[in-house]
Amino acid sequence: MLPWIHLATATTPEGDTLRLLRRGEEFSIRLEGGNELMNSRLGGSEEALATLAFDHLGGRPAPRVLIGGLGMGFTLRAAQGAAPPDARLVVSEIVPELVDWATQHMATVFEDCLADPRVEVRTGDVAQMIGEAAGAFDAILLDVDNGPNGLTRAENDVLYGEAGLRAARRALSAGGVLAIWSAAPDAGFSRRLSKCGFYATAHTVRAGRTKRGARHTIWIAFQSALTSVKLV
């Protein structure tokens, strides 16, 4: 088996170290110490984050979509495949080096997706972008850390706590969709969505594209007066 080769290192705003590794055509982004955050072979659930959200947008014209987290581009590329030509896809990535890795070390993974005129990549905190928006987005797709129970950023409570969810609700247009990726189910988070004025469905999806790999959870949430969460 080919050995892993260390390509680059980045530091998150909180001081955590991220390492980019390559083995043949496979890439891995890991926390210092070995915890894997992303792998180029396992993007099925991140792609489902986008496809499920666009399914629920129902062919809305010129949708404005905010994607929290560039990662290895799985969610972005799936959104590009589902979005109409007049869509606007804004990607917020808090670690600038990840954007550099996309065009340098992982150019074979990203190909030309960042050259799409519908795409704008902004370096910064997606929580701040959400907080400053008011009805600005038809969909918000969050693949930040490992979801509500993240591994790297305690500050992710700003996104997934009650204040963050209410900010996301305000940032959505009427009938907009909030889609959230998580490494694991979280009944407490489902209840929090309901408390913050969302009607949500929790979907279980596989990490791989062939119904293999770990099971991940995706919430699809709508602004609603209803207060229930449905499991799918």
C-alpha positions in Angstrom: 0.0 0.0 0.0 1.2 3.5 -0.8 2.3 5.6 2.1 0.6 8.8 3.1 2.6 11.9 2.0 2.3 15.1 4.0 1.6 18.0 1.6 0.7 21.1 3.7 -0.3 22.3 7.2 -2.8 25.0 8.2 -3.8 26.5 11.5 -7.5 27.3 12.3 -8.3 30.6 14.0 -8.6 28.7 17.3 -5.1 27.2 17.0 -5.9 23.7 15.8 -3.5 22.2 13.3 -4.9 20.8 10.0 -2.7 18.5 7.9 -3.3 17.7 4.2 -2.1 14.3 3.1 -2.0 12.4 -0.2 -1.8 8.7 -1.0 -1.8 8.1 -4.7 -5.0 10.0 -6.0 -6.6 10.0 -2.5 -6.5 13.1 -0.3 -7.1 13.4 3.5 -7.5 16.4 5.8 -6.8 15.5 9.4 -6.4 17.2 12.7 -2.9 17.0 14.2 -2.9 13.7 16.1 -4.8 11.7 13.4 -8.5 12.5 13.5 -9.7 12.6 9.9 -12.1 15.4 8.9 -12.4 14.8 5.2 -11.3 12.2 2.6 -11.6 12.6 -1.2 -13.0 9.1 -1.5 -16.0 9.8 0.8 -18.1 12.7 -0.2 -21.5 11.1 -0.7 -23.2 12.7 2.4 -21.7 16.1 1.7 -23.1 15.9 -1.9 -26.5 14.9 -0.4 -26.4 18.1 1.7 -26.7 20.1 -1.6 -29.0 17.8 -3.5 -31.5 17.5 -0.7 -31.6 21.3 -0.3 -32.1 21.9 -4.0 -34.8 19.2 -4.1 -36.7 21.2 -1.5 -36.1 24.6 -3.2 -38.4 23.3 -5.9 -36.9 24.9 -9.0 -36.8 28.4 -7.5 -35.4 30.8 -10.1 -32.1 32.6 -9.5 -31.5 31.0 -6.1 -29.0 32.6 -3.7 -27.2 29.9 -1.8 -24.7 30.2 1.0 -22.4 27.3 1.6 -20.6 27.2 4.9 -17.3 25.4 4.5 -15.3 24.7 1.3 -13.7 21.5 2.5 -12.9 19.3 -0.5 -15.7 20.9 -2.6 -18.2 18.0 -2.5 -21.1 20.2 -1.5 -20.1 23.0 -3.9 -19.9 20.7 -6.9 -23.2 19.0 -6.1 -24.8 22.4 -5.8 -23.3 23.4 -9.1 -24.8 20.3 -10.7 -28.3 21.1 -9.2 -28.3 24.9 -9.5 -29.7 26.7 -12.6 -27.5 29.0 -14.7 -28.7 32.1 -12.9 -27.9 30.9 -9.4 -25.5 32.6 -7.1 -23.4 30.3 -4.9 -21.4 31.9 -2.1 -18.9 29.8 -0.3 -17.6 30.9 3.1 -14.3 29.3 4.3 -12.7 30.3 7.6 -9.2 28.8 6.9 -7.6 30.6 4.0 -5.2 27.8 3.3 -8.0 25.5 2.3 -8.8 27.7 -0.6 -5.2 27.6 -1.6 -5.1 23.8 -1.3 -8.1 23.6 -3.6 -6.3 25.3 -6.5 -2.8 23.9 -5.8 -2.5 20.5 -4.2 -6.1 19.3 -4.9 -6.5 20.7 -8.4 -7.4 17.3 -9.7 -10.2 17.1 -7.2 -11.6 20.6 -7.7 -10.9 20.8 -11.4 -12.4 24.1 -12.7 -15.4 24.3 -10.3 -14.0 27.5 -8.6 -13.9 29.2 -12.1 -17.7 28.9 -12.4 -19.1 32.5 -12.7 -21.9 31.5 -10.3 -19.4 30.9 -7.5 -17.9 33.4 -5.1 -15.5 32.2 -2.4 -15.2 34.4 0.7 -12.6 33.9 3.4 -14.2 34.4 6.8 -16.6 33.1 9.4 -19.9 31.9 8.0 -21.6 32.7 11.3 -20.7 36.4 10.8 -22.1 36.3 7.2 -25.3 34.8 8.4 -25.6 37.4 11.2 -25.2 40.2 8.8 -27.8 38.9 6.3 -31.5 39.5 6.3 -33.6 37.5 3.9 -30.5 37.3 1.7 -30.4 33.6 0.9 -32.8 31.1 -0.5 -30.7 28.3 1.0 -28.0 28.0 3.7 -25.9 24.8 3.6 -23.7 24.2 6.6 -20.9 21.7 6.6 -18.8 23.2 9.3 -16.7 21.1 11.6 -18.5 17.8 12.3 -21.9 19.4 12.8 -23.6 20.4 16.1 -21.2 18.2 18.0 -18.0 19.5 16.2 -14.5 18.3 16.9 -12.5 21.5 16.3 -14.4 24.7 17.1 -16.2 25.3 20.4 -17.4 28.5 18.8 -19.6 26.4 16.5 -22.3 27.0 19.1 -22.6 30.4 17.5 -24.0 28.5 14.5 -25.8 25.6 16.1 -27.1 27.1 19.3 -30.4 28.9 19.6 -29.0 32.3 18.7 -27.3 30.9 15.6 -30.4 29.1 14.4 -32.5 32.2 14.8 -30.0 34.2 12.9 -30.1 31.6 10.1 -33.9 31.9 10.1 -33.6 35.6 9.6 -31.0 35.3 6.9 -33.3 33.1 4.8 -35.8 34.4 2.3 -39.5 33.4 2.6 -39.7 29.6 2.1 -35.9 29.3 2.3 -34.1 26.1 3.3 -31.5 25.5 6.0 -29.5 22.3 5.5 -27.0 21.0 8.1 -24.5 18.2 7.8 -23.6 16.2 10.9 -21.3 13.2 11.6 -23.9 11.8 14.0 -27.6 12.2 14.9 -28.5 14.6 17.7 -31.9 14.5 19.2 -31.2 17.6 21.2 -30.3 19.5 18.1 -33.5 18.4 16.4 -35.5 19.8 19.3 -33.5 23.0 19.1 -34.5 23.5 15.5 -38.1 23.2 16.4 -37.8 25.6 19.3 -36.2 28.1 16.9 -39.1 28.1 14.5 -38.1 25.4 12.0 -40.0 22.4 10.7 -37.2 19.9 10.0 -36.6 16.5 8.6 -33.6 14.5 9.6 -32.1 12.3 6.9 -29.7 9.4 7.4 -27.2 9.1 4.5 -24.0 7.1 3.8 -20.6 8.7 3.6 -19.8 6.8 0.5 -21.5 7.1 -2.9 -22.3 3.3 -3.1 -24.3 3.0 0.1 -21.2 2.2 2.1 -19.3 3.9 4.8 -20.4 5.6 8.0 -23.9 6.9 8.4 -24.2 10.7 8.6 -27.2 13.0 9.4 -28.6 15.8 7.3 -31.3 18.1 8.6 -33.4 19.9 6.0 -35.3 22.7 7.8 -37.9 25.3 6.8 -39.1 28.5 8.4 -42.4 27.4 9.9 -44.8 27.8 12.7 -44.8 24.1 13.1 -42.7 22.6 15.9 -41.9 19.1 15.0 -39.0 17.1 13.6 -39.6 14.2 11.2 -37.0 11.4 10.8 -36.4 10.0 7.3 
